[in-house]
Each structure stands twice: as C-alpha cells, then as structure tokens.
C-alpha cells in the first residue's frame, strides 16, 4: 500500500494510476492509497471537478482521450524535465525586444518561464497562467488574446480569439502538440485545433514543441502538418525512425540536448 504525505501527492498518485490503466475500480484505488473511503471520495470529487477523471458505477476513468484533454493544473505538474529541455533548445532563438506568441499549453508556459530574465519581450497569449507570469515580470509587455474562457484549459478561445490572431504578426510563435500522428498534429478539441492552426499565420517564425509522449498519443481534430512549421522542437530521445519520418515530410527537426 503506497503512502502519500499530503492531498496533492495523493491526488497525483491517483491520477497517474488512472491515466496509466485507463479505467480502474474504486477498490483498486483504496488499495493504492492509505486513506479512508471518505477521503478517497473527496479526492475523486476534486479530480472530477477538474475534469481529470470521470466516475460511473464504481469505476474511475481517465478523461484524457482522443476527444478530451487533461486539465491545465494536471499538465503543469508533469513532464517538467522534458518541457525544460525543449525550452533550452529554444533559448538561442529568443532575444531582447522580440514579440512572442504562445498557446495555452503547459509546454509553452515552461518555455516562456525559462526566459524571465530576457528583457523587453512582448508576450502575446490566450493562456491565463502565462498572462499572470507576464504581469508579474516588469521587464515584459503583455498582449492578451480575448475570447470565451475555458476553465478546464485556463485559456480563451472562440471567434474573438481567432479574429485577433488575424490582426497580429508576432516575431515568434510557439505551438504545442497534444498528439502527433504520422507527422500530423492533432488535438482533442476542435476549437483549440482551429486556434492553434491560426497561430502559425500570426507569427513570422513558428515553432512546434512536442515532448516524446505526444508521439504516443492520439487525438481527433487535425491542427496542421509538422512540415508547416519553421522547426519542430523534440526531445533528444525521440526515436531516430520518427525523426527521419518528420524530415522526410519536409519538417526541420531541432532536438534538445541530453
């Protein structure tokens, strides 16, 4: 029986277990964590409210599927070293005075947060987490992309957001991938896929950032081809075969250092 020190660690353990197995029984989770049934049900209520899991007739199912994405809160706590590696690969391409357009992803957050010491950046984003980061940095300017607020993703989307993207031209655009299948980028939500695709036209140079796990996922809605970006940022351990496939499609692949 695994023991956790606090509520956050316990909920992370539950979430990872559910995501790994897809669907589990309540009894399995009781064996996983050393808490009372009442405490477990409170944890599951919190995770369900954050749209990380669903409960139905004694089973707990992961929300992350081809048609759904895990919450921003959950993604902010995972694959931190992998996202940091992609951020390091981007560093030489960002300099003082640039305007940087970022999507709502935890990967984009990791990238821009690693650049807090670069002065004079103009940060353009629909992500409320990135907005807050920029607000707290006196060295940066901030342009917010408006639209309908999505509580699950903590970002703005919809026609207003798309319209604003059509009226700006940033120096650099950073787009993340929820899934990459056969060299094509996909996302579980149609409105997010549309937004991410529109981002490429709103930046002079666009980068796709994808951790290795994104090449193992699937999602329903097409965003764009990997070859549509100026470069694709990937981890150092991405399979050589996958890298070759991307390059054969015409993509420029930039691998992070080990």
Secondary structure as the mmCIF struct_conf table of DSSP 4:
data_model
#
loop_
_struct_conf.conf_type_id
_struct_conf.id
_struct_conf.beg_label_comp_id
_struct_conf.beg_label_asym_id
_struct_conf.beg_label_seq_id
_struct_conf.end_label_comp_id
_struct_conf.end_label_asym_id
_struct_conf.end_label_seq_id
STRN STRN1 UNK A 2 UNK A 2
BEND BEND1 UNK A 5 UNK A 6
HELX_RH_AL_P HELX_RH_AL_P1 UNK A 7 UNK A 21
BEND BEND2 UNK A 22 UNK A 22
STRN STRN2 UNK A 23 UNK A 25
HELX_RH_AL_P HELX_RH_AL_P2 UNK A 26 UNK A 32
STRN STRN3 UNK A 33 UNK A 33
BEND BEND3 UNK A 35 UNK A 35
HELX_RH_AL_P HELX_RH_AL_P3 UNK A 37 UNK A 49
TURN_TY1_P TURN_TY1_P1 UNK A 50 UNK A 51
BEND BEND4 UNK A 52 UNK A 52
STRN STRN4 UNK A 53 UNK A 56
TURN_TY1_P TURN_TY1_P2 UNK A 57 UNK A 58
STRN STRN5 UNK A 59 UNK A 62
BEND BEND5 UNK A 63 UNK A 63
STRN STRN6 UNK A 65 UNK A 65
TURN_TY1_P TURN_TY1_P3 UNK A 66 UNK A 67
STRN STRN7 UNK A 68 UNK A 68
HELX_RH_AL_P HELX_RH_AL_P4 UNK A 72 UNK A 75
TURN_TY1_P TURN_TY1_P4 UNK A 76 UNK A 77
BEND BEND6 UNK A 78 UNK A 79
HELX_RH_AL_P HELX_RH_AL_P5 UNK A 80 UNK A 91
TURN_TY1_P TURN_TY1_P5 UNK A 92 UNK A 93
TURN_TY1_P TURN_TY1_P6 UNK A 96 UNK A 97
STRN STRN8 UNK A 99 UNK A 102
BEND BEND7 UNK A 104 UNK A 104
HELX_RH_AL_P HELX_RH_AL_P6 UNK A 106 UNK A 113
TURN_TY1_P TURN_TY1_P7 UNK A 114 UNK A 117
TURN_TY1_P TURN_TY1_P8 UNK A 119 UNK A 120
STRN STRN9 UNK A 122 UNK A 125
BEND BEND8 UNK A 126 UNK A 126
STRN STRN10 UNK A 127 UNK A 127
HELX_RH_AL_P HELX_RH_AL_P7 UNK A 128 UNK A 135
TURN_TY1_P TURN_TY1_P9 UNK A 136 UNK A 136
TURN_TY1_P TURN_TY1_P10 UNK A 138 UNK A 139
STRN STRN11 UNK A 141 UNK A 144
BEND BEND9 UNK A 147 UNK A 147
STRN STRN12 UNK A 148 UNK A 150
TURN_TY1_P TURN_TY1_P11 UNK A 151 UNK A 154
STRN STRN13 UNK A 155 UNK A 157
BEND BEND10 UNK A 158 UNK A 158
HELX_RH_AL_P HELX_RH_AL_P8 UNK A 159 UNK A 165
TURN_TY1_P TURN_TY1_P12 UNK A 166 UNK A 167
STRN STRN14 UNK A 170 UNK A 176
BEND BEND11 UNK A 178 UNK A 178
STRN STRN15 UNK A 179 UNK A 181
TURN_TY1_P TURN_TY1_P13 UNK A 182 UNK A 183
STRN STRN16 UNK A 184 UNK A 187
BEND BEND12 UNK A 188 UNK A 188
HELX_RH_AL_P HELX_RH_AL_P9 UNK A 190 UNK A 200
TURN_TY1_P TURN_TY1_P14 UNK A 201 UNK A 202
STRN STRN17 UNK A 203 UNK A 209
HELX_RH_3T_P HELX_RH_3T_P1 UNK A 212 UNK A 216
BEND BEND13 UNK A 220 UNK A 220
STRN STRN18 UNK A 221 UNK A 225
HELX_RH_3T_P HELX_RH_3T_P2 UNK A 226 UNK A 228
BEND BEND14 UNK A 229 UNK A 230
STRN STRN19 UNK A 231 UNK A 234
TURN_TY1_P TURN_TY1_P15 UNK A 236 UNK A 237
BEND BEND15 UNK A 238 UNK A 238
HELX_RH_AL_P HELX_RH_AL_P10 UNK A 240 UNK A 248
TURN_TY1_P TURN_TY1_P16 UNK A 249 UNK A 250
STRN STRN20 UNK A 253 UNK A 255
HELX_LH_PP_P HELX_LH_PP_P1 UNK A 256 UNK A 257
#
